[in-house]
């Protein structure tokens, strides 16, 4: 293979630590004529082999690493081995009967950059997010069929990151039958209907599975406010945990309709569940003006900072909602606050929330921290993969 990325002198250090990305600024020359998504060798300035990568000429992440072994050239055999390892790892961490839905493949965390596979019962939802993963589209589907029996394999390659890779959005059935209506799943004793065709991400926030149960355990006899509630995940957990009342807010009418349906699916009474169609920022200020107070507030907003370049703008948004929420808590109340923004580190998020508490005039204790569950693995050499972070605060 003659196609190569030649790095500038001294820019090989991250690859020697097995970081899986090569940025455009690190490349001195492109040898050969690789196409979009083609496999290339990454070499140091003095010609040493460093890694195999998928080439993405339109992205700032010019190469995504398939592997560091010169003898293990990327292809179906290697990919099958890694998919099988990912499946086996999930089998070892999923308690029997606890849930029938989890992440099977987590991109770089499973050494398959750009590939996400979520399982919803007997349906798989696939996201192909990079040029390299796109190059092997048909291979993924074939291998997934070999590794399990699925009613449907559905594609949700419609995330904004594909635009950065110069790829069009894709959505639809890859194999099997199109799921009719919503897919039913189970999680910690609760049932959810999931809109895999039109919902957020692949249809549901699987990364919050264990955090939902943890927050629900705090909700007994509490007046709860759940902001950015989407399809009701935290709301249902709070109701199941014995909350006296749950107010759920989202600006999406379809999401609220699905949330109501999920509440009904689990037999929760309407009298202690309120669903509010509103902009969360404005609604929090309205509640403040009305002198409302709550025992437990959940803030699980969408991604405010996709990259570090958006961190300043996102910081203002995070501070705004946390400041408002902290003012609404009764003494002894709890705030579960989250960020799923890759561009906001856990350290920065902590500083933002601390600043919000100071401006709100409250003192609080960090009673716990939140992260994604074990089916969303993060490799030690790739801390950027740890996008979900959260704090549990107790107000004095």
C-alpha positions in Angstrom: 0.0 0.0 0.0 1.5 3.3 -1.1 -0.9 5.8 0.4 0.6 7.5 3.4 0.3 10.4 5.8 3.7 11.8 6.7 3.7 13.7 10.0 5.7 16.7 10.8 8.8 16.2 12.9 7.8 15.7 16.6 4.1 15.2 15.9 4.2 11.5 16.4 4.1 11.7 20.2 0.3 11.3 20.5 0.3 8.2 18.3 3.1 6.7 20.3 0.7 7.0 23.3 -2.0 5.3 21.0 -4.2 8.3 20.7 -6.7 7.5 17.9 -6.8 10.8 16.0 -4.5 12.5 13.6 -5.3 16.2 13.1 -4.7 18.0 9.9 -2.1 20.3 11.5 0.1 17.4 12.3 0.5 16.3 8.7 3.4 17.3 6.6 2.5 15.5 3.4 0.0 13.1 1.8 1.7 10.4 -0.4 -0.3 8.7 -3.0 -3.9 9.5 -3.8 -6.1 8.2 -1.1 -9.8 8.6 -1.5 -12.3 9.5 1.2 -12.3 6.8 3.9 -9.5 4.8 2.4 -6.9 3.1 4.6 -3.5 4.8 4.8 -0.3 4.3 6.6 0.7 7.0 9.1 4.4 7.5 9.2 6.8 9.7 11.2 8.9 12.4 9.5 11.7 9.9 9.3 9.5 7.3 7.6 8.8 4.9 10.5 5.4 3.2 10.4 3.1 4.4 13.2 -0.4 3.3 12.5 -3.1 2.4 10.1 -5.7 5.1 9.7 -8.9 6.0 7.8 -8.3 9.1 5.6 -10.8 11.9 5.9 -9.7 14.9 3.7 -12.7 17.1 4.6 -12.3 16.9 8.4 -9.9 18.5 10.9 -9.5 14.9 12.2 -7.7 13.9 9.0 -7.0 10.3 10.1 -8.8 8.0 12.5 -6.7 5.1 13.7 -7.7 1.5 13.0 -4.6 0.0 14.7 -0.9 0.3 15.5 0.2 -3.2 14.4 1.9 -3.1 11.0 0.9 -6.7 10.4 -2.8 -6.2 11.2 -4.1 -4.4 8.2 -7.7 -3.2 8.6 -10.3 -5.3 6.9 -13.3 -7.6 7.5 -11.2 -10.1 9.6 -9.9 -7.5 12.0 -13.3 -5.8 12.2 -15.1 -9.0 13.0 -12.6 -9.7 15.8 -13.2 -6.3 17.3 -17.0 -6.5 17.0 -17.0 -9.9 18.6 -14.8 -8.6 21.5 -17.3 -5.7 22.0 -20.2 -8.0 22.1 -18.5 -10.3 24.5 -17.6 -7.4 26.8 -21.3 -6.3 26.9 -22.4 -9.8 27.7 -20.0 -9.8 30.8 -21.4 -6.5 32.2 -25.1 -6.8 31.6 -27.1 -8.3 34.6 -29.5 -10.9 33.4 -33.0 -9.5 32.9 -32.0 -6.0 34.1 -32.4 -4.4 30.7 -32.7 -5.5 27.1 -31.1 -2.4 25.6 -27.5 -1.1 25.7 -24.7 0.1 23.6 -22.9 -2.7 21.7 -20.2 -0.7 20.0 -18.9 2.7 21.2 -16.6 4.0 18.5 -13.1 4.6 19.6 -13.8 3.0 22.9 -14.1 -0.3 21.1 -11.3 0.5 18.6 -13.9 1.0 15.8 -13.8 4.8 15.3 -16.9 6.3 13.8 -19.1 3.3 14.5 -21.9 3.3 17.0 -24.3 0.3 17.5 -27.1 0.4 20.0 -29.3 -2.6 20.8 -33.0 -2.1 21.5 -34.3 -5.6 22.2 -34.0 -7.5 18.9 -33.4 -4.2 16.9 -30.0 -2.7 16.2 -29.6 1.0 15.5 -26.3 1.8 13.7 -24.7 5.2 13.4 -21.8 5.5 10.9 -20.2 8.8 11.7 -16.8 9.0 10.0 -15.4 8.6 6.5 -13.5 5.5 7.4 -16.6 3.8 8.9 -18.6 4.8 5.9 -16.1 3.1 3.6 -16.9 -0.2 5.3 -20.7 0.3 5.5 -21.7 -3.0 3.9 -19.1 -4.9 5.9 -20.6 -3.7 9.2 -24.0 -4.9 8.3 -22.8 -8.3 7.2 -20.7 -8.8 10.4 -23.6 -7.7 12.6 -25.8 -10.3 11.0 -23.2 -12.9 11.6 -22.9 -12.1 15.3 -26.6 -12.2 16.2 -30.2 -12.6 15.2 -31.9 -9.3 14.7 -35.4 -8.4 13.6 -34.1 -5.2 12.1 -30.9 -3.3 11.6 -31.8 0.4 11.3 -29.4 3.3 10.4 -29.4 6.7 12.0 -26.4 8.3 10.4 -27.9 11.8 10.6 -25.7 13.4 13.2 -24.1 16.7 12.5 -20.6 15.3 12.7 -21.1 13.6 9.3 -21.2 17.1 7.8 -17.7 17.7 9.1 -16.6 14.5 7.4 -18.1 15.6 4.1 -20.8 12.9 4.2 -24.5 13.1 3.5 -27.0 12.1 6.2 -28.5 8.6 5.9 -31.5 7.1 7.7 -33.4 3.9 7.0 -33.5 0.1 7.2 -30.2 -1.7 6.4 -31.5 -5.2 7.0 -34.7 -6.9 8.0 -38.1 -5.2 8.4 -38.7 -1.6 9.2 -39.8 -1.4 12.9 -43.5 -0.6 13.0 -44.1 2.4 15.2 -42.1 2.6 18.4 -39.8 -0.1 19.7 -40.6 -1.3 23.3 -37.7 -1.7 25.7 -37.2 -2.4 29.4 -34.8 -0.7 31.8 -34.6 -1.3 35.5 -38.1 -2.5 35.8 -39.5 0.4 33.6 -40.9 0.1 30.1 -40.2 2.7 27.4 -41.4 3.2 23.8 -38.4 4.4 21.7 -38.7 6.3 18.5 -35.6 4.9 16.7 -36.5 6.6 13.4 -37.1 10.1 14.6 -35.9 10.4 18.2 -32.7 11.9 19.5 -29.4 10.1 18.9 -30.4 6.5 18.1 -33.8 7.0 19.8 -33.0 7.0 23.5 -30.3 8.2 25.9 -28.8 4.8 26.8 -25.8 6.5 28.4 -28.1 7.8 31.3 -29.5 4.3 32.1 -27.7 3.8 35.5 -27.9 7.5 36.4 -31.7 7.4 35.9 -32.0 4.6 38.5 -29.6 6.5 40.9 -31.6 9.7 40.7 -34.9 7.8 41.1 -33.6 6.4 44.4 -33.4 9.9 45.7 -37.0 10.9 44.8 -39.2 9.4 47.5 -41.8 11.9 48.7 -40.0 14.7 46.7 -41.4 17.4 44.6 -39.3 16.9 41.5 -38.5 19.2 38.5 -37.0 17.5 35.4 -35.7 19.9 32.8 -35.0 18.8 29.2 -37.0 15.7 29.9 -37.2 14.4 26.4 -39.1 11.1 26.4 -39.4 11.0 30.2 -36.5 8.9 31.3 -35.6 10.7 34.6 -39.3 11.5 35.2 -40.4 7.9 35.1 -37.5 6.9 37.4 -38.5 9.6 39.9 -42.1 8.5 39.8 -41.0 4.9 40.2 -38.9 6.0 43.2 -41.9 7.4 45.0 -41.9 11.1 44.1 -44.9 13.0 45.3 -45.0 15.1 42.2 -42.9 15.4 39.0 -42.9 18.4 36.7 -41.3 17.6 33.4 -40.2 20.4 30.9 -39.2 20.2 27.3 -39.5 22.4 24.2 -40.4 19.5 21.9 -44.1 18.7 21.7 -43.4 15.2 20.1 -41.0 14.4 22.9 -43.6 15.3 25.5 -46.2 13.3 23.8 -43.9 10.3 23.9 -43.1 11.0 27.6 -46.8 11.0 28.4 -47.2 7.7 26.6 -44.3 6.2 28.5 -45.8 7.3 31.8 -49.1 5.7 30.8 -47.2 2.5 29.7 -46.0 2.1 33.3 -49.3 2.9 34.9 -48.3 6.2 36.6 -51.2 8.3 37.7 -51.7 11.6 35.9 -52.4 13.5 39.1 -48.8 13.6 40.2 -47.1 14.1 36.7 -47.2 17.4 34.9 -45.8 17.8 31.4 -44.8 21.4 30.3 -44.1 22.4 26.7 -41.7 25.4 27.3 -38.2 26.8 26.7 -36.4 25.6 29.8 -34.3 28.8 30.3 -37.5 31.0 30.3 -39.5 28.5 32.4 -36.8 28.4 35.1 -36.9 32.2 35.4 -40.7 32.0 35.5 -40.6 29.5 38.4 -38.2 31.8 40.2 -40.5 34.8 39.8 -43.4 32.6 41.2 -41.2 31.7 44.2 -41.6 28.0 43.4 -39.4 25.5 45.2 -38.5 21.8 44.7 -36.8 19.0 46.6 -35.0 17.5 43.6 -34.1 19.1 40.2 -32.6 17.3 37.2 -30.8 19.2 34.5 -30.0 17.1 31.5 -29.6 19.5 28.6 -28.6 18.8 25.0 -25.0 19.2 23.8 -24.2 22.9 24.2 -20.5 22.5 23.1 -19.8 19.9 20.4 -16.1 21.0 20.4 -13.8 23.0 22.6 -14.3 26.0 20.3 -17.9 26.2 21.6 -16.9 26.0 25.3 -17.3 29.7 26.1 -20.8 30.0 24.7 -21.7 26.7 26.3 -20.3 27.8 29.7 -22.8 30.7 29.7 -25.7 28.4 29.0 -24.7 25.9 31.7 -24.2 28.6 34.2 -27.6 30.1 33.4 -29.6 27.0 33.9 -27.7 25.9 37.0 -27.9 29.3 38.6 -31.7 29.3 38.1 -32.1 25.7 39.4 -30.1 26.3 42.5 -32.3 29.2 43.4 -35.4 26.9 43.2 -34.1 24.3 45.6 -35.4 24.0 49.2 -32.8 23.7 51.9 -31.5 20.2 51.9 -32.7 19.7 48.3 -30.7 18.0 45.6 -29.6 19.0 42.1 -28.5 16.4 39.6 -26.9 18.3 36.8 -25.3 17.0 33.6 -23.2 17.9 30.6 -22.9 15.7 27.5 -20.7 18.3 25.7 -17.3 17.0 24.6 -16.0 20.5 24.5 -16.6 21.0 28.3 -14.3 19.0 30.5 -15.4 17.6 33.9 -13.1 20.2 35.5 -14.6 23.1 33.6 -18.1 21.9 34.3 -17.4 21.7 38.0 -16.1 25.3 37.9 -19.2 26.5 36.0 -21.5 24.9 38.6 -19.5 26.3 41.5 -19.7 29.7 40.0 -23.5 29.3 39.6 -23.8 28.4 43.2 -21.8 31.4 44.3 -23.9 33.7 42.2 -27.1 32.1 43.5 -26.0 32.7 47.1 -26.2 29.1 48.1 -23.7 26.7 49.6 -23.7 23.1 48.4 -21.9 19.8 48.9 -20.9 17.4 46.1 -22.8 14.3 47.1 -21.8 12.3 44.0 -20.6 12.3 40.4 -22.2 10.8 37.3 -20.7 9.2 34.2 -21.8 6.9 31.4 -22.2 3.2 32.2 -19.8 0.4 31.4 -21.3 -0.3 28.0 -19.9 3.1 26.9 -16.2 2.3 27.4 -13.5 5.0 27.3 -9.9 4.1 26.5 -7.3 5.5 28.8 -5.4 7.1 25.9 -8.5 8.8 24.6 -10.0 11.0 27.4 -12.0 12.9 24.9 -14.3 9.9 24.8 -15.6 10.6 28.3 -18.2 13.1 27.2 -20.9 12.6 29.8 -20.3 14.0 33.2 -22.5 15.1 36.1 -22.7 16.3 39.6 -25.1 15.5 42.4 -25.3 18.5 44.8 -26.9 18.9 48.2 -27.9 22.4 49.1 -27.3 23.4 52.7 
